Amino acid sequence: MLATAAVPTEITDPTNARILAVSEDRIAGFLIDPFAEIARLADLDVHVVHERLRAMLAAGTIRRIRQTLMATNLAPGALVAWKIPADKLDAGFEFLFKRDPFSGHVVIRSTDAETTGSAYRLWTTVKVPLGFSMTKHCDFLMREIGAEGYRVMPAKRLFALGVGHVRRKGMEPGSKSEDLGEVINTNIVELSELDWRVLEPLKREFAVEEIRDNPWAGRAAEAGLSLEQFADIARALNERRVIGRFSTFLEHVKPSTAGTRVTRYNALFHWRVPEGREIETGREVGRHHIITHAYWREGGPEFANVNIMAVAHGTDKARVLEHKAAIDAHLAAVGIPVSYTNVFWGGRSEIKPSEISPRAYAEWCRSMGLDPEAMRGDSLATAG
């Protein structure tokens, strides 16, 4: 079952590239055999897909393989920008990455020139399970890392949500879909104990030896269910838009053992557009193929009242800016005025799935010396 040194593990290998062009962000929802679907779409034998994915995961080319969830529908979450002294920046980064399982993306960001919001260097995505307080959670983190303040920016709508770095290599600036970006709501779905019994093993990362035929059998047994029962509940959750993609996640910035980088520049674009035109703008931004994530978020006065944000990646900074210029030109062409825009560049970064289980949150509170009951409250009360 385990990979051998003879199996190619670089993304530049043609067979691996065919697999990754599908497996990064083309397998939507829950499937009883997602590896077979990757093989079908890549036009490869499924056992070749198993072998290559095992090898790339073992080599670290792929950092994780997992069934993603629509976490925005399961736990209130937000993008959080932290204002933190320079001498505490690295230690704060380490704490949020290693000791807060509810912080997902942890990124140190900078701007090309001093501008509104430049003092906010540390950025994280935070999910706080339903019933617990985002304010109390962030207040605790602020004390622990020595931050001077923070800005919580929940997503009001999403317009693009994917990865696909291999598929995006060589993409021309301005490349976009004929259709507008989809509007994805962030309404919270409440789950039963049985639902969580399925979701908790479903969302866990795959180990190398689990990449095989019938991949969910062990997870079903862990949940104390037959495979048929497990799959039925997963399909029902999929219908409720709780399930995201089945995805392989590449190491974004760190080079592979052979020195290959998937991407190098991570850009967070900001735009301020007239109030009432956020959804229209988000759909226009989200239709551009280079964009992996696009949101309506309120930046507030700390960030010049921007209300549309989007993320793009690339290996060349000038090329990323060309993509940004093409989107700016498109917004002007369709009559959407932009009164302010900026780019926040990602430097040091670590990405992990945010934990969303209420049970796990209570356990974490106790491990940090906190009373779980004292951390309850309105998850998205005004904070900062």
N, C-alpha and C positions, 0 to 999 in steps of 0.2 A: 504493500500500500504506500510506503513512504517514497518520497522523491529521491532520485539518484542524481549524481553529478552530471550524468550524461544527458539529462533533459534540459533543454534551453530554458533560462529563466528571465532573460532580458525582454523588455517591452518592444525592442527593435526586431526581435525574431518574428518573421511573417505570420506564423501560426499563432503565436501569443498575441500579436496585434489584432488578428481577426477575432480571437476570443474576447479580448479586452474591449474592443469596439462595441461589442454587444453587452458584455457582463458588467461594465461600469454603471450603465443607467438605462438599459433597454428592457429589463425584465420587471415588468410592473405587477404589483399585487402578489398574492400568495399562489404558488403553484406546488403541486404535489411532488414534482421533480424539476426544480429550476435548472439543474445542470443539463438535463435533457433538452430543455428549451434553449439554453445557450448554444448547445451543439446544433440544434435545428437551425437557428438563425445564423450561426457562423458557418453552416454547411460542413460540419466536422463530425466524426464519430464521437459518441459521448465518452468513450473511454480515453480518447485523446484529450478531451476537455478535462476529465478527471485528472489525468496525469499532469497536464500543464498547470492547472490551478494548484494542485498539491505542490508541485515543484516551485512555483512562484511564491506561494504562501510560505513554504519552508525557507526559501531564500530571502524573504523580506521584501521582495519586489511588490507583492501585494501585502498590505499591512493588516487587512482583515477581510473576511467574507461573512456576510450576515444578511438576515432578513431585516430590512429597515422598517420602522414604524412611522406613521404620521404623528410624530411626537407633539406637534403643535395642537393636535386634537386630543391628546391624552394628558398633557400636563401644561399648565400655563407657563409660558416661557418668554424670554426677551433677549435682545442683544444688550449687553451691559458694557458701558465704557467707564473705565476706572481712572480717576485722577490720582496718580501715585508718585511720590518723590523718586527721582532717578536712582537714588542709592537703595531703594527698596523694590525696584522694578523686577529684577531677576528673581529675588526671593518670593515676591508676590506671584510671579508666573509659576514658579515651582509648586507653591502651595495650591493654587487653583487647579493645576494639572494633576498633581499627585494625591491631593487630600480632599478635593471636593468632587465627588462623582456626579454632581448635578451641573457642573460646568463642562460644556462640550468642547467647542472650539476655543482655544486659548491662544491669542495672537498679540504680539507686540507690533504696534502700527506707528507709522510716521507719515508726515506730509513733506512735499518738496519745498515748501516755504512755511514760515510761521503763519498760522491762520487760525480762524475760529475752530476751537476743538483740538488744536495741536497738543495741548497739555494733557489730553487723555491718551496715554500711550498703551495701556493694557486693555484689551477687548476680549470679552468672553460671551458665549451663548450660555444662558442659564435656564434650566427647567426646574421648577419646584412642584412636586406632586400635588394634586388637587387636595385642598383642605389645609395646606401649609402656606405660610406667608412669604412672598417674594421679598417684601421689605425687611422682615426680620432676618431672612437668610442673607440678604446682601449686607445688612447692617453688621451681622456677625462676621462675614467675610471681610468687610472693610476694616473692622477692628483687627482681625488676624493678620492681614497683609500690610496694615499701616497706610491705607489709602486715605486721601483727604476728601474724597467725594466720589460719587458715581452717578451715571445717568442710565436709567432703565428705559429701553425702547422696545416694547412688545410689537410684534407684527400684527397690523390690522388686516392685511390681506397679503397673500403670496401670489406671485405671477410666474415664477420659474423655480424649479427645485430639481436639480440633477447634478451630475458630475461629468463623466464622459471626456476626460482629458485626452485620452488617446484619439478619440473620434474628433476632437477639436483641433488637433495639431494641423497646422497649415491652413486653417480656416481664414478666408478673406474678410477683411473689415467690411461691415455692412451686410454680411450674409444674414438673412432672416427668413422666418417662416412666412408663408402667404397668410396664415391665420394669426390673429392676435394671441398674446399669451393668455393662458387659462387663469381665471380668478379662483383662487383656493381660499376658502374661509378657514378661520381658526377657532371654530366653535368646539368647546370641550365635550367629549363623549364620555359618559360615566359607564364604568365597566363593573361586571359582577365578579365575585370571587373566582368563579370558574373561568371567566374570560382571562383574568390575570394568571391563573394556573397555566393557561396555554401561552399567553404572551411572554411570560418570563423566560421559559426555555426557547420559545420561537425566536426571540430577538438576540439570543446569545451568539457570539462569534463562533464560526466553525473551526474546529481543530483540523489539522492536516488529514488525519485518519477518517474524519467524517465526510470527506469529499468522495462520494461513492453513490452507487445506486440506492434508492429508497432512503434518502438522507434524513427524513423526519421520524423514522421509526424509533430511534433512541430518545428523541425529544418527547414523543407521545408517551412512551413508557415512563419517562421521568415525571410527566404530568399525571400519571396514573390513569391514562386513557388508551383506548385502542387507537390505531392509526386512523381509522375511519372517523371516530369521534373527534380526534384532534384536528383532522383536516376539515371536518364540517364546521367546527367552531372558528377555525382560522378563516374559512371562506365567508362565514357570517360577519366576522370582524372586517374582512376585506370589503364587503358590501356596505359596511358602516363607515368606510373610508378611514379606517384605523391603520391598515397595512400600507406600507410604502413599497419601495422596490426591493428586490433581491439583488444585492450589489457586491461587487468586488471593489475594494478601496485601495488605490495605489498610494505609495508614499509621495506626498506632494512636492516637497522641497528637498528632502535629503536624497543624495544620489544613491543609486544601487551599488552593489559590490563592484560592478564594472565601471562605475562613474556616470551612469546614465541618469539624467533628471527628467521626470515626467513634466514638471513645470518649475518655474523659478519665481515668477512674480505673481503675487496675490493682491489684486486691487479691489478695494471697496469704493465704489462710485457713490457720490451723493448728488442729489438734485433737489432744488426747491422749486415747486410748481404751484400755480394758484390753487387755493383751497377749493375743493369740489372736483378737481381734475386728477386726483391721485390715482383712481382706478384706471382711467383712460391712459394716463402716462405709464403706469405700471405694466399695462398690457402691451404698450408699444415697446417698452424696454425689454420685457420678457420674451418678445418674439425673436429677438436677436440671438442667433445660435451660440455666440461666444459666452453668453450669460449663463452661469450655473445656478445662481440664486437671485431673485428679485423680490423686493418687499415694499409695502407701504409701512414705513415706520416714522414716527414723529421725533426728530432730533432735538427739538426744543432750542432755546436760546444758546445753549452750549455749542450747538452745531448749526448756527445760523438758520434755525427753523427749517432744515431740510425735511422732506417727507417721502422721498423715494430713494431707496438704496439698492444696489446690485453688486454682484461679485463676478469678476472675470479673472482668469488665470492665463499665464503665458510664459514662454521661456525668454522673451525679449521685451524689455520695458517699452521701447519705442513702439513696438507692434501692439502692445496692450493699449497704449495711448492712441494709436490709430483706430483701434476698435472703439474706444471711448469717443473719439472725434466723429466717427461714423454714426454713433447713436445720437450724439448731440445734433448733428446735421439732420438726422431723420426726425427728431422731435421738432426742430424748427420747421422742417418741410411740411409736417402735418399740423402745424399751427399751435404747438404747445410751447408757451413762453417759459423759459428757465431763468429765474432771477439770481440764482447762485448755484455753483457746482464745485465739487472738490474731489480729490482722490486721496484715500488713505491706503498707503502701501503696507502690506504685511511683511514682517521680518521673521523673527523667531516664532515658530508656531507648533502646536501640538493639537491633534484632533482625536477625540474619543467620543463614543456615543454617550449622551447624557442619560443618567439613570432617571427613570420616571415612576418607579414603583413606590407607592406610599409605605409599604412595609420596609423597603430598603431605606427610605428617608428616616423613619423612626429609629432604625438600627444605627444609622449614621449619626443621628443626633446624640444617642446615648454614648457612642464611641468618642464624640467630641465634648462630652461633659454637658450636653444640653438636654433639657426636658422636652421631649417631643410635643407634649401638650402646650408648652409655652411658645412653640414655634408655629402654632396654628393661627389662621387668620385669612384674610382676603389675599389670595395669591398675587394679584396684580394691583394691589393698592399703590397709590402714588408713592414713588420712592426717589431718593436722590438728594 
